[in-house]
Each structure stands twice: as C-alpha cells, then as structure tokens.
Amino acid sequence: MSSERHGPWSLAYRRLRRNRLALASLALFVLIVAFVLAAPLWADHVAHTGPNATHTTEKIVVDGETREVVDVEGKPIGPVWFGAGGEFFLGADSGLGRDEMVRLMYGGRTSLMIGLSSALITTLLATALGLLAGYFGGRTDSIISRTLDLIWSFPVVLLGIALGTALAVGGLKIGPLEVEGNSLWIPILIIAVVMTPYMARPIRGEVLALRQKEFVEAAVAQGAGSLRIMFAELLPNLWSTVIVFFTLNIANNMLLESALSYLGAGVQPPNSSWGKMVSTGVELIYTAPILAFAPGLMILLTVLSLNVFGDGLRSALDPKSKLRLEAHTGTVEPAGTAV
Amino acid sequence: MARFALRRLAGMVVVLFAVSLVTFAIFNLIPNSDPAQRLAGKNADAVLVKSIEEDWGFDEPLPVQYWETMKKIFSGELISYGDQLNVDEKIVEGIPATFSLCIGAAAIWLFFGILFGYLSALKPGGWLDRVLTVVAIAGISLPAFLLAAIFLYLLTFKLELFPAGGYVPLTEDPVDWAYHLILPWFTLAILNIGFYSRVLRSNMLDAMNEDYVRTARAKGLSERRVMTRHVLRNSLIPIVSLFGLDFAAMLGGGAIIVESIFGLNGVGQYAAESITNLDLPPIMAITMFGAFFVVLFSAVTDIFYAYLDPRIRLEASAR
C-alpha cells in the first residue's frame, strides 16, 4: 500500500470506487433526478399535456382502437405504454383523467425538491448548532441541547402533522416574510426543523470529542479566536460526517415528506408529490393498482439509492464506523476492535 | 436507584411542561391568521369563529389562553369543530385498537429482530447475514404505505387470504382480532426487524471481544451458554433503550398511516381523518398526548435501563 502518498479524501474516493453497490446506487439516483428533470420535455413532446390538465371526456387511439380515458363508470384507463405514442403511458390517474406519467414526473420534482432543500437546511442548522453546543459547552450547550431534546420528545410524524396542519390553514408570516399556506416552503421548513435534532446530536458529540484533541489545543495556544477554531479547525474534521449525514438525511426527509403528504399534512393542492399521489392511488388499489405502486416504488427507489450510497460513503470516509449495513464478507471483523 | 428514579422523574415533569408550551405555541401562536379561524377549519362561518374566540379566550393575555387550552384538553371538554364530537372521548375509544396494533407489531419485530440478530452474529457473513442486510436497508427505505398497499393488493385482493382491514375488539373474538391485525402488525414490524437485527448483531460482535466472554470460555462453559448467557444478555441492554424510543414513536405517530390504510379505527386513524378535514382540536390533543406518552415512556425506559446497568446510575450521580 502506498497509503502515505494519498490524502484521506483520495483514499476515501478509492474505497468508494471499489464499492460497486454504492456506485450503482449513485447511478440510480442520478437517473431518477434526470427522469424528473425531463418532466417538461416528456409533457410537451410525448404526452402533449400538463400534470394538472384533465381529460375526463376525451378519447384516445390505442394501437388503432379508440378508447375512453375515463369510462362511464369513472374508471381511468390503465397503462397503455407506447400504444398512444406515449400519451397516457401509465394510464390516467383518476376520474379526472390526468396523465399519470406526467404527474409522476412532476410529482417527483416536488418530492426531490423538498427532500434536497430541507436536507440542506437541516444540515446547515445541525452543523451550526452542533458546533456551537460542542465548542462552547456550558450554558450554550445546555440551552441548545435542551431545545433539541424538546423537539425530540415529539414523535417525528406527529410533530410534522401538527405543524403542517396549523400552517396549512393560514400560512406563515414572520416580519416581512410571508408564506402562503400551500407554498412548498412550509413542508420544507417543517421537515428541516423536525429532523434537525437527529443530526445535531451526533455532530455535537463529535465536536466534543474533537475539542479534546491536541490540534485544538495548539490553535488555542497560537491565539486563535473561537470562530477561527470552529470554522478552520473543527469544521474540516467534520466534513466527512456531515456529507454522510446529508446524504442519509435527504432519504429520511423524503420519507417524512411522503408520509406527511400521504396524510394531507405535507404539500397542499395544487402541488402534488409522490406521497400525495400514493394517497389518491390507494383509493383505487384494487382496480388500478399502478396508481399507488408507481409513485410508491419511485419513493422506495430514491430513498433506497440514497441510503445505500450514503452507507457506502460512510464506509469509504470512515472505515472504522461502528454500525454499517453492509455485510462483512470474508474474515470476521468485529466493529470496535478493528484497527 | 431511588434517587436516580426521582431525579429522572423530576426532569420528566419539566419536559412535560415544556411540551405543553410548545404544543400551545404551535396551534395558538403561529403567526398569521387568527387562531380561532385556524381551529375552526377552512370553511368556517363568522359565527363559529366568534364563538371559538370567546370560548378559548383568544382576547385574553397569553397565560390565560394557555391555561384555558390545557384545561380544555385535560378536562375532556375539547370539542372538534368538524363533527362537533368530544375529542377526548374519541381518543379513548381509539386506544384499544392502537395499542393492539403497536404491542403486537412490537412483539413481532423484537422476536424476529433478536432471533435473526443472534443467528447472524453466530455466522457473520453467512447467507442469513446477507439477507438481513437487504431486509434492514429495505426496511429503513420502505414507506409504510407502500408495504401496506402491496399487502392489500397481493394478500387481500389477489389471494384473498386476509381481510382488507377493520378492527375486531379482543374481548369480542380473540381469533378474529388477531386475524384482522396480522397484516397491519407485519407492515409495522417488517420496517424494523432488519434494523434491530443489525444493531443486535453489531452489539454482539462487540461483546464477543470482551474479557468476561474470554473468562466464560476459560471456565469451560459450552459455546451455546457463552453466547446466550453472556454475549446475548449483555448485548440486549442497548436494545432496551432503542426499543423504548421506537415503540413510543410508533405509538405516537408511525402507526397513523398503517391505521388509516387498514381502517383500524384507532387514535391514528382519528388523527388522519382530522387532517383531511383540517380539524385542528383533535390534532392538538393527539399531539399533546403523543408527546406526553413519549416523554413518560422514555423516563420509564431510562429507569429500567439504569436498573439493568448500574454503571448508568453511577455515571448520572457522579455528574
């Protein structure tokens, strides 16, 4: 091994490159992102309709045969694949006769947008709070930790529901900032806040441990100020943790979003997301199962790809980490004792 | 031990008070729109809003409002504005179904989680270990409603093995009770089995390197006895606190989706229906009780944990 010639990042990159499962997951995630980004293209050039356009009384020609988008009993047409040139690829969504494929792509944009933005906010908040609490300790730490514990006392879904319903009615107004009740910012902010303690707590723990290290002592001896120690000394050592948490957090936030939207406390009409689509789809589970399965499967694939990739990232960045989901193959290597 | 328990309980009371303040703030103080309007729901008329305003004392100072709100929730006179029914009574009605669901699911996931975790720690890297890795990662990635939808479609609709939902009280017919709950139980349990078995496995692999395990082997104990009496027993301790948190969180929230999809008529379904109607009083009460339950349960778990592992109460009193 020529490990002394490589920095920790390049070593991590090498380890990650060898992890085929993690790379495949990353590829899957990129594919899903590309899929939802292509929504307007598909809508304009293939499906020739928008996500909210209704086609209740229309007829389409599938493989030369004329069929109703919604039949007399109100049952939507099933998947026709390319039978109608890509129109109604996955069929229609309900009695309203909206194009399910187009809705799936646009709904995915909302789901991913909420997952990514809220994860970004959670990560920023959690890193800042973890740094402050872990570095200053004492009263700062007690105030931050107790506040986080308080959020922690509420079951995640229930707190999300409480905030979601309370805000959905009148929206949010803080000073000059005004947010409509059906704005996507509401689920984004709610999820970001609700998930923060789960990330801030371990980061605080890591800062506490890092604070005891010699390099911090050296910085103090050099006369470095608090800000400098936090940002120039501690933060670079937290990057690997933060990156892993960020990846896994997108997955968790998307799951929470889907649960809230499924229950009606997440995205509000006219917006739609995968979770919301499953909730309307479940009503037709016996007649048109694809309406629940397609968006549900998209959530599963996205979250799965992020979880597997995040896990691969963790083992690449921190090979000694205790709890990993990947199987130890070959020699038994009990965690905690290795290295 | 008694001192630890007392301190923990005192801390719990403080947290309960804070939880009630936060709940009050969420529903009564969130800026924009008037709280009476919010409680009344989306399509309320002016008369209703006016009466809510007087009833809840929204023109009074904040401490009075807080007191009024708590009095309503805990005295059982909270009325929902959607269907004009008593909220606390509806919650009490739903409790048997919710507890049946959660306790059953917890028993299943603990049983299989521990069994599989133990077996995979015996043979790390074996086939069971690999399968469980997949189950674990799928479990943490799978939305509960998707698993429920798959069960409903395949097992209820296609194979006609199980009922589509509904709740039969245990006292009425225990067999039918279990029959109706099997799918909801497994839906909730499967999401956790993989994760728990991974945690246990990792704890066990850690424990196997401890000195007391070597001592046990040196004493000439059989391998089986070493694994069950020494390794497994010590590895189960962290599972207790993990389980306490997860169980409380499930009871206070995670079960909502499963209940509503299987129509179990529990507290969770009541919450789900209230969300659909944007009916806030039930959501307020359920949030409050849910968080109270989590706080209470985690205090009890901590005390139990300290009882199991004396190091914890020593550490706490040393601080």
Boltz contact constraints between the chains, C-beta under 6 A:
constraints:
  - contact:
      token1: [A, 150]
      token2: [B, 18]
      max_distance: 6.0
  - contact:
      token1: [A, 153]
      token2: [B, 15]
      max_distance: 6.0
  - contact:
      token1: [A, 153]
      token2: [B, 19]
      max_distance: 6.0
  - contact:
      token1: [A, 153]
      token2: [B, 291]
      max_distance: 6.0
  - contact:
      token1: [A, 153]
      token2: [B, 294]
      max_distance: 6.0
  - contact:
      token1: [A, 153]
      token2: [B, 295]
      max_distance: 6.0
  - contact:
      token1: [A, 154]
      token2: [B, 291]
      max_distance: 6.0
  - contact:
      token1: [A, 155]
      token2: [B, 249]
      max_distance: 6.0
  - contact:
      token1: [A, 155]
      token2: [B, 252]
      max_distance: 6.0
  - contact:
      token1: [A, 155]
      token2: [B, 253]
      max_distance: 6.0
  - contact:
      token1: [A, 155]
      token2: [B, 290]
      max_distance: 6.0
  - contact:
      token1: [A, 155]
      token2: [B, 294]
      max_distance: 6.0
  - contact:
      token1: [A, 157]
      token2: [B, 253]
      max_distance: 6.0
  - contact:
      token1: [A, 158]
      token2: [B, 252]
      max_distance: 6.0
  - contact:
      token1: [A, 158]
      token2: [B, 253]
      max_distance: 6.0
  - contact:
      token1: [A, 158]
      token2: [B, 287]
      max_distance: 6.0
  - contact:
      token1: [A, 158]
      token2: [B, 290]
      max_distance: 6.0
  - contact:
      token1: [A, 162]
      token2: [B, 26]
      max_distance: 6.0
  - contact:
      token1: [A, 162]
      token2: [B, 283]
      max_distance: 6.0
  - contact:
      token1: [A, 162]
      token2: [B, 287]
      max_distance: 6.0
  - contact:
      token1: [A, 165]
      token2: [B, 275]
      max_distance: 6.0
  - contact:
      token1: [A, 165]
      token2: [B, 278]
      max_distance: 6.0
  - contact:
      token1: [A, 165]
      token2: [B, 283]
      max_distance: 6.0
  - contact:
      token1: [A, 166]
      token2: [B, 26]
      max_distance: 6.0
  - contact:
      token1: [A, 166]
      token2: [B, 27]
      max_distance: 6.0
  - contact:
      token1: [A, 166]
      token2: [B, 30]
      max_distance: 6.0
  - contact:
      token1: [A, 169]
      token2: [B, 38]
      max_distance: 6.0
  - contact:
      token1: [A, 170]
      token2: [B, 32]
      max_distance: 6.0
  - contact:
      token1: [A, 170]
      token2: [B, 33]
      max_distance: 6.0
  - contact:
      token1: [A, 170]
      token2: [B, 38]
      max_distance: 6.0
  - contact:
      token1: [A, 171]
      token2: [B, 32]
      max_distance: 6.0
  - contact:
      token1: [A, 172]
      token2: [B, 32]
      max_distance: 6.0
  - contact:
      token1: [A, 173]
      token2: [B, 31]
      max_distance: 6.0
  - contact:
      token1: [A, 173]
      token2: [B, 32]
      max_distance: 6.0
  - contact:
      token1: [A, 174]
      token2: [B, 31]
      max_distance: 6.0
  - contact:
      token1: [A, 258]
      token2: [B, 143]
      max_distance: 6.0
  - contact:
      token1: [A, 262]
      token2: [B, 145]
      max_distance: 6.0
  - contact:
      token1: [A, 263]
      token2: [B, 272]
      max_distance: 6.0
  - contact:
      token1: [A, 263]
      token2: [B, 275]
      max_distance: 6.0
  - contact:
      token1: [A, 264]
      token2: [B, 275]
      max_distance: 6.0
  - contact:
      token1: [A, 264]
      token2: [B, 276]
      max_distance: 6.0
  - contact:
      token1: [A, 265]
      token2: [B, 275]
      max_distance: 6.0
  - contact:
      token1: [A, 278]
      token2: [B, 145]
      max_distance: 6.0
  - contact:
      token1: [A, 282]
      token2: [B, 149]
      max_distance: 6.0
  - contact:
      token1: [A, 285]
      token2: [B, 149]
      max_distance: 6.0
  - contact:
      token1: [A, 285]
      token2: [B, 152]
      max_distance: 6.0
  - contact:
      token1: [A, 285]
      token2: [B, 153]
      max_distance: 6.0
  - contact:
      token1: [A, 286]
      token2: [B, 157]
      max_distance: 6.0
  - contact:
      token1: [A, 289]
      token2: [B, 153]
      max_distance: 6.0
  - contact:
      token1: [A, 292]
      token2: [B, 149]
      max_distance: 6.0
  - contact:
      token1: [A, 296]
      token2: [B, 146]
      max_distance: 6.0
  - contact:
      token1: [A, 299]
      token2: [B, 143]
      max_distance: 6.0
  - contact:
      token1: [A, 300]
      token2: [B, 142]
      max_distance: 6.0
  - contact:
      token1: [A, 300]
      token2: [B, 146]
      max_distance: 6.0
  - contact:
      token1: [A, 303]
      token2: [B, 141]
      max_distance: 6.0
  - contact:
      token1: [A, 304]
      token2: [B, 141]
      max_distance: 6.0
  - contact:
      token1: [A, 307]
      token2: [B, 137]
      max_distance: 6.0
  - contact:
      token1: [A, 307]
      token2: [B, 141]
      max_distance: 6.0
  - contact:
      token1: [A, 323]
      token2: [B, 202]
      max_distance: 6.0
  - contact:
      token1: [A, 325]
      token2: [B, 133]
      max_distance: 6.0
  - contact:
      token1: [A, 325]
      token2: [B, 136]
      max_distance: 6.0
  - contact:
      token1: [A, 325]
      token2: [B, 137]
      max_distance: 6.0
  - contact:
      token1: [A, 327]
      token2: [B, 129]
      max_distance: 6.0
  - contact:
      token1: [A, 327]
      token2: [B, 130]
      max_distance: 6.0
  - contact:
      token1: [A, 327]
      token2: [B, 133]
      max_distance: 6.0
  - contact:
      token1: [A, 328]
      token2: [B, 124]
      max_distance: 6.0
  - contact:
      token1: [A, 328]
      token2: [B, 125]
      max_distance: 6.0
  - contact:
      token1: [A, 329]
      token2: [B, 125]
      max_distance: 6.0
  - contact:
      token1: [A, 332]
      token2: [B, 124]
      max_distance: 6.0
  - contact:
      token1: [A, 334]
      token2: [B, 205]
      max_distance: 6.0
  - contact:
      token1: [A, 334]
      token2: [B, 209]
      max_distance: 6.0
  - contact:
      token1: [A, 335]
      token2: [B, 202]
      max_distance: 6.0
  - contact:
      token1: [A, 336]
      token2: [B, 206]
      max_distance: 6.0
  - contact:
      token1: [A, 337]
      token2: [B, 209]
      max_distance: 6.0
